Amino acid sequence: MLFDTHVHVNAAQFSEDRDETIQRAFDAGVKYMVVVGFDRETIPPAIEIAEQYETIYAAVGWHPVDAVDMTDEDLAWIEELSAHPKVVAIGEMGLDYHWDKSSKKVQKDVFRKQIQLAKKLNMPIIIHNREATEDIIEILQEENAKEIGGIMHCYNDSVDYVQACLDMNFHISLGGPVTFKNATMPKEVAVEVPLDRLLVETDAPFLAPHPNRGKRNEPSYVKLVAEKIAELREIPFDELSQITTENAFSLFKIGKNT
């Protein structure tokens, strides 16, 4: 039984076969997932999918690339939607220095506002980080995000930053790159992260794991991620699956019987 903690089956890439894709995940043993919405377009379908399936949940937030587009009304809308019983986290949020649509200053401001909102709501946060690790850690520390914790989504940094994340009450989530042949950092992280802080994800439709790299990713492939981590840690796959699923239950405050 697996839990894909970060998936975008609300994306346009699944518009023609969304239900079939979700069923493939269920058939593969991926019983739970969190569908992440990150703007005006993707948040409503994330919640609709969560409403449709008993074991699927949603997260609502604003992506850093589009931070320049977020208004106070959008933030209030996210707060309103957070009360939905199937919404379990705020995000994804964070910093993305790869693209330059939104300035660093604007991204940081929007990031801080969402952390503050999540603290007000007492909900965990999902962090998007691209080429901005030190700034992200600094902001999380300054905003005392430790109070709520959350997920370092698709963690792609060295083990050097792992302890700082753990100290702030964050889980480390690994996806497709841990299966890539020449990706040494995620493999090192997969071994070093304490089992009680480890999560698995796909980030589908992006970052498909080997042997599907370069193709559309989908939630059923989280099994490939979990299998690789179990291999690296030299523990049974079933044990890794159970532990990461229970970690997600605890973080998102949901029960095993749902």
N, C-alpha and C positions, 0 to 999 in steps of 0.2 A: 504494500500500500504506500503510494508516493504522494507527495504534496509539491506541486509546481508553484512556488511562491511568487512568481513574476511572469505573467504571460499577457500577450496582447491579442487574444482571439477576437477582440473588438475592432481590430484593424481591418482596413479594406481588403487586405490580402486574403482574408477568410470569408469574404462576403458571399461567395458562391458555394462554400462547403463547410460553413461554421459548425453546424450540428454534427456532421460526419466527422469532422476533426475532433470535436469534443468526445464523441463516442469512441473514436480510436484511442484516445487517451484513457478513457475509462476501461476499455478492453485491455490496455497495456498495464493496468494496475495503478494508474494515476487517478486516484479517486477525488483528490482535492486540488484546487487551484485558486489563485488570486488574480483576477483580471484587472489590469492597471489602466486607469484613465488619466490623461495628463493635459487635457485642454477641453475647450467647449465641444469639440467634435467627438472626442473619444470617451469622455466621462459618461454621458447618457447610455451608450450601448454597453459599457462595462457593468453598470448597475442593472440594465435589462437582462443581461446574460446571468448575472448572479441571482436575479429573481426567478429565472427560468429553471435553474438547476440547484438542487438542495445543497450540494457539497461544493459549489463554486461561490466565491466571495469577490468583493471589489475593493479597490483602493482609489482614492480621488486626490488629485493634486495638480500642480502646474509645472511643466517641464522647463528646465533652465534655458534651453535654446530659444524658447518662445516667451521668456520672462518679460520682454519689452511689451508684449501684448496684454499682459495681465493687468486688470483694473481692480479697484477696491470692490466693485460689484462682483467680479469673478471670485475674489477671496471670500466674500460673504456667501456666495453660491456654494462654494466648497464646504463652508461651515454648515450650511443648511443641509447639504447632502450627507454630511458625516453622521447625521442622526439616523440614517437608514440602517435597519438592522443587519443588512448584509455588507455594509461598509466597515472594514476592519483596520484600515490604515490610511494615513495621509501621505500622498506621494504618487508618482515619483517626483522628487524635488532635488535640488542640489546645484551643482556648477558644471558647466561644459565649456571648456576653453578651446575646444577643437573648432567649433563654429563661431562666427563673429556676428550673428544676427542681433544678439543682445549683449550689451557691454558688460564687462565684469562688475561694474558698480551696480547696474540694474539687476543682474543675476543675484548678487549678494543680498540686495535689499529684498527681493522676492523670496529668496531662500529663508532669510531671517523671519519674514512675516509668516511663512508657512510653519516654521518650527514653533514660533510663538502661538500660532493657532492650534497646533497639535498638542502643545503643553496645556493650553486652555481646555482642550477636549479630552485630555489624558489618553491619547492614541499614539501608537508607534508610527514612526516615519520611515519611508523608503527612499534611500539616497542614490541619486544618479551622480556619478563622478567620472568626468573625462578630462584628464590632464590638469586636475585641480586639487589633488589630494591634500596638500598642506593647508590651503585656504579652507577646504571643507572641514578638516579637523579643527582648525582654529575657530571657525564659526560655531561648530557644534559645541565646543568647549565654552565659548563665550556665552552662548545661549542656554547653557546647562541642559543640553539635550539628553544628558544621562538620566534625567527624571522620567523620560518616556522610552528611550531606547529605540531600536528599530533594526533596519537591515541595510548593510552595505551591499547594494544590488549589483550582481555580476562583478564581484570584486576582481580588479585587474591590476593590483599593485603588488609590490614585494611583501615578504613576510615582515619587513621592518616596520610597517605601519599597522600590522594586525593588532598588536597589544594596545595601541592607542584607541583603536576601535572597540576592543573588548572592554577596556577601562571605562568607556562611555556607555556601556550597556548595549552594545550593538552586536547583532549576529552577522556572520559572514556568509553570503550566498554565492555559490559557484554555478556557472552554466557551461555552455558548449566549449569555451576555450580550454577547459581542463582536459578535454579529450584530444586537442590538437597536438600533432606529433612534436612540433618544436616549441610548444608553449611551456617553458620551464617554470615560470613564476606561479601560475595557478596550481600546478602540480605540487610545488613546495608548500603553498598555502593550504592545499587540501590535506596535507599530512600534519601541518602544524596547528591548525585551528582546533581548539577543544571540541570534542564531539557535541557537547551540549550547547554550542554556539554555531553549529554548522547547519546551513540550509542548502537546498538545491532548487534550480530554476531553469527555464529555457530562454526567457525573453523573446519567445516566438512572436512574430515570424523571423526574428533576427538571430544571428549567431548559432546556426544549426551545428550540432556536434558531429564529429567524425562517426560514420562514413558519409554523412549527409551534408558536409560542409559546402557552403555555396548555394545550397538549395533553400527553399522555404522551411523554416523551423516550425515545429508544432509541439504541443505539450506532451504528446506520447514519447517524445525523444528525451524527456527528462530521465527516463530509465537508463539511457546511455550515459548520462552524466553521473547518476548514482552508481552505476556499475563501475565506472572508471575510478571514482573516489574510493569505493570499497576495495578495489584492486590495489590502489596506491597505499591505502591504510592497512591492507592485509587483514580485513575483517569480512565476515559474510555479508553479501548484498542485503539479505533480509534484515540484518541488524542495522546496517546503515540506513535503510529505508525507514525502519521503525523509529530510529532516533531522530532523524531529520523531520519526519512527520510530526512527532510529538513536540519537537522544538517549535514548529510552526503553530501547532495548537496552542501552546503556551504563550507565544509571542502575540498572536492575534486574538487570544482570549476566546477561543471557540472550543466546543466539546467534541469528543471522539464519536459521539452518537449522532451527530448531525449528518 
